[in-house]
Amino acid sequence: MSIFLKQYYGNSRMTAKQIMTDWKLFLAFGFGSGLSKYMPGTMGTLAAIPLYLLMTQINIWLYSILTVAAVFGGIGICRYAAEKLDVHDFGGIVWDEVVGLLITFWFVPFSWHALIGGFVLFRIFDIIKPWPIKWIDRKVGGGLGIMLDDVLAGLFAGLILIILIMYLPY
């Protein structure tokens, strides 16, 4: 018995192999990080860090285009995964966390302090879901609903991170 993987996922009882070999599910599961038995959302956010570090090497325009594409593509990817798993917002679907972290850092200059702070802020907003995030999470369905609460969590976390960077010396 593995501490990292469950035997089956979702109401359709998909296996890890089925998920890892379907490119849309592979992305929806955050490059496999959503297969984690424990804290898949946090694991998905951690899996986003190498992608973010790669994206720090490109200009803000390309970062913006790729992030917006990841949001809109994520709506379809998350809808597909929810349908395949036969569960609306299965915990292992973490593409929304990947994109949420990219949004958190959208206009934030890279630093290791910012990386840690943004990670923590995004996880807080994603877990606690203050208004209107919680309302959207409950009222909006489908792939849009899966993505939208994390997009907002990323926007809120990014805004607070920018304010903290402006006013806190480090």
N, C-alpha and C positions, 0 to 999 in steps of 0.2 A: 504494500500500500504506500503510495507516494504522498508526501505532505504537500506537494505542489499541484498535483492534478487530480481532478475528479475522474470517475470512470465515464460518466455520461453528462451531457450538457443540454439543458432545456427540456421542454415537454416532448420534443421529437427525439430525445435521447441520442444526440450526436456524440461521436467520439472525438477525442483530441486530434486524431489523424484526419478525420473528415474536415475539421475546422482548419487545420494547418495546411491542407492541400487545396482548399478553395480560396483563391486569392482575395475575394471579397470578405470572406469570413476571417482570413488571416489579418487583413487590415482592421476589420471590425473588432477583432480581439487584440488589437494593439500589438501586432507582430508576435502574437502568442502570449503576451503578458496577461491577458484576460483569462487565460486558462488557470491562473492561480486559484487555489482553493481558499486562500486567505487574502483579503483586501484587494480584490482585482482592480478596483478603481485607483487605488494608490499605486499598484504595480503598473497600470496603464500610464499613469502620470510619470512614473519613473522611466518607463520605456520611451516617453516623449523627449526626455532630456538629450539623448544622443542626436535625435532629429533636430531639436532646437540648436544644439551646438554646431551642427552642420550649417544650419540656416543663419547663424550669426556671421558666416563668411560671405553672405550675399548682401546686395544693397536692399534698402527698405522697400523699393518698388517691387522687386522680385519676391521678397519676403511677404509682402502684402498680397500679391497675386497668388502665391502658393497657399497662403493661409486662407484666403477667401475660397480658393478652389477646394481646399481640404474641408471647409465648412459645407459647401454645396455638394461636393462629392460624398461627404459623410452622411448627408441626409439619405441618399440612396443606399449607401453601404449599410447604415444602421437599420434602415427599413428592411433590406434584404436579409440581414442577420436575424432580426426579430421574427420575420416570417419563416425562415429556415428553422429556427429554434422553437418556434411556436410559443414565444414569450415576448410580451411587449417591450420591456426594457430590462432584459436579462443582465445581471451584474457583470458578466464577462464581456459584454459589448462595451469596449473602452475607447473606441475611436473618438468619442466625444471628449474624453479626458485628454487624449493626445492633442486634439485641436484646441481645447480649452487652455492648455498650458502654452501653446503657441500664441494664442490671443493674449494671455497674461503678459507675455514678453514683447508684444508687437512693437511698442514704441519705447522700450526700456533698453538703455545701453547695457551691454553685457558687463557683468562682474560676478564673481562667485557669491558675494553677499546678496546681490539681486536674484541670482539663481535660487539660492536657498530660501530667501524671503518670498519670492514669487511662488515657489513650490508650496510652501506652507500656507500662504494666503489663498492660493487656488484650492488646495485641499479643504481649507476651512469653509470657503464659500460653497464648494461642491458638496460637502457633507452636511453642513448646517442648513443650507438653502434658505437664506433670508428672503423676505418678500422683495421683488416679485418672482424670484427664482422658483420658490416652492409652488406658487400658484401656476406658473407655466408648466412645471414638472407634472402637476396633477391634471391640468386642463388641455394640454396640447399633446396629441397622440402621434403615432407613426414615427418615421425617421426624423421629421422636424422636431417633434417633442423630445426625442432622445438627445438630439444635438443642442437644442435651444437653451436648455437650462445650463449646460456647460459653457456655451458661448457667453451667456450672461455672467456666469461665475468667473470666467476668464476676464471679461471686461471690468467687472468690479474689482477683482484682484489686481489687475493691471493698473487701474486708476489709483488704488490705494498705494501700490508699489511706487508709482511715479511720484505721488505726494510724499511718501516716506523718503525717497531718494532726494527730492528737492529740499527737504527740511531736516533730515537727520545726517549729520556728518558720520562717515565711516572710513 
